Amino acid sequence: MTDIITTRRTLLAATGAIVSTGIAGLILPAQAKGVAATPSMRGGANNYLSGAPIVERIGGGGFWMTGTVRRAGDGAPLQGQRIQVWAHTTEGDERDARSHGATLTDANGEFRLEMPQIVPAFGQAHAHLAYDSDEFETVFLRPVMASASETRLSADFVLQPA
Amino acid sequence: MKGSSRAHAALIWAVVVTAIAVPIAAAAMSPLLQWRGAVYIAAGFAGIVAMALLLLQPLLVAGALPGLSGRSGRLVHRWAGGLLVVTVVVHVAALWVTSPPDVIDALLFASPTPFSFWGVVAMWAVFASALLAALRWRLPLRPQTWRLAHTGLAAVIVVGSVVHAMLIEGTMETISKFVLCALVTVATLKVIVGLNIRIRRSR
């Protein structure tokens, strides 16, 4: 007994640890619910065209758009989900149909789509991504590149069942 | 005109012409142009010309440009103000043609890009300022009140435009853009402060 709580300092530390764990458990119940759904970003749907075809790559390629698609709640990776991508690139602007393409996620819920280099347009080097199938709620993302010289960009989806 | 004052005049014009010509020339060499359509390119250059006019405006109204002092300076200030409205309209309209949803978001203050807010605020201040100038003699405003409103809007235009331009990654080259923005800010501040001193002295 005296071996466990030998000094006043360890008693205080132990009490503090128990109290803080207890409070954290009370004020952070969201962790128990799991992964929250990704909300659409402002301007994410701009120049969206529905039904972009699934392609090997958009145009000549050279730039990689990557990301993951998971289910809200348990965070399970979602296979076979269609993700649409478009951007202002070296081969066309956002409104050109040839700037749009789609790909499917693999067994790990990951997607990779090669496309032309994204260049700054409307003030930022950015891309648009959409999940627009029926199984889950629609989500539009608009990630911004940290630097225009980068040759890859990623965006992650957590989808809410529709 | 004495030799020294002629040299002084030449120096002022050289600085002003360089401050305007260099950023325009640098933007004309931007690699981004090769991936943009003609309308989008026109939108960008209309914005740069508008910024150049913002440098001329305080200098013209203060009579600080040699050969354009007093009445002629104020007359050119009015024409430059009209041209500023035209360049802002061309800038926004050409951006609208290029990507309508991005411009609608900006005008509704719902854009994800922070510089849009500053640009739209500056745009409304340009329109208000021009309207105030056009209706100057029809508005029941005392000269001091009119001047306070006009210079207040000018300050909003300059702050909004400078923040707008500096936050954008576009065709303007960074250093020449910074120098032009700094000169616009300094010229506007100097003229507003000088104007207030002159008004106070005249009372």
Interface residues (C-beta under 8 A of the other chain):
Chain A: M41 R42 G43 G44 A45 N46 N47 H88 T89 T90 D93 E94 R95 V119 P120 A121 F122 G123 Q124 A125 R142 A148
Chain B: L32 W35 R36 G37 Y40 L95 T98 S99 P101 D102 D105 A110 S111 P112 T113 F115 S116 L167 I168 E169 G170
